[in-house]
Amino acid sequence: VQLVESEGGLVQPGGSLRLSCAASGFTFSSYVMNWVRQAPGKQREAVASVTNDGSTNYANSVKGRFTISRDNVKKTVYLQMNSLRPEDTAVYFCRVAVGGRNYWGQGTQVTVSS
């Protein structure tokens, strides 16, 4: 299993950014895909998830601002982040559970600052 996230970046408050996570090594269309983030000095926080049929779930802190989606042909999951806030600054990870084991991407830094 391999998960490779796109580059994050530095964004001003109120700005937008889209992350992607390219997956390989498993039957992508069969699994729930997740985005998780970890802010400095804090525990990892589940941000959003999308099931194999496209049902989504979000943390309260990002509802209405972030959108998770997936492309089963490209084997890629996306996280569209709008109205970004300084408190969204974190390392963002893609995660999937396959065969009872969690697999993580390498993480990508998102910094929201003026």
N, C-alpha and C positions, 0 to 999 in steps of 0.2 A: 504493500500500500504506500502510495506517495501522494502528498498534498503539497502543492507549490502555490504560495500566495503571490499576488502582484505587489509591486512597490506601493507603500503608503505615501506619506508626504506631510508637508507643512501646509496648513489651511487656515485662513482667517476665520474668526467666529462668524457664523452665519453662512459659511461656504459649504460646498459639497465635494464629495469624493466617492469614487466607486472602487471597491476592492473586488478582486476575483481570486478564485482558488481552483486551480486545475488539478484534477484527480486522476489517478491511474492505479492499476493493480487490483482492482475489485470491480464488481458489477455496480457501477455508480448509480444507475437508475433504481436500484433496489434499496438504497439506504438513506436514512435521515442524515442531512448535512447540517452542520452547526458552525456558527461564528461565536467565538469567545474572546474576551479582551482582559488584559491585565494592566491596570494603571500602576504607576510607581508606588510601592509600599502597600499595595492592596492585593487581595486575593483575586484569582481569576473569576470573571463574571460571565455567565451565559448572556449573549446578546440577542441571538435570533436562531431559529431553526426552520428547516423546510423538509417536509416528508417527501416520500417518493412520488406522491400524487399531487404535490404542490401546496399542501396545507402549511400554514406558517404560524409561528409563535414568536413573540417578542418580549424582551424585558420591558418593564414599565418605563424605565428611564429613556428608552429609545422609541417607544410607540409613537407612530405618527410622523417620525422623522427618518427612520431607517426602513429599508425594504430589502428583504432577502428574496432571491430568486435562483432558479437553476435551469441549466440547459443540459438535458440528458444526452443529447447528441454530441455536444462538445465536452461533456463530462466536466462541467464547470459550475461552480456556485458563486453567486455574486452578493455583494452587500453594498447597496446604494445608500449613502449617508448624506442627508440634507440637514440644513439648519444646525450645523455643527457647533458645539459648545466647547469651551476649554475643558470641561469635565469629561469630554469624550476622548481626551488625550490618553493613549494607551498603546500597548502592543496588541494587535489583533491577530487571532489564530483561527484557522479553519480546523475543524475536528470531525472525525467520523468514528463510529464504533463498529468494528467488523470482527466477528467471531469472538465477541466478549472482550475485546481489547480496544482501547482508545488509541487512535492515531492522530497526530498533530502535524500541521504545517510548521514551517520554520518561524512564522510570526512576521508581522510587518508593522513598523512604527507609524502611528498617526498622531500628529501633533497639531492641536488647534490653538493658535496664538496669534495675536496681532503684533 
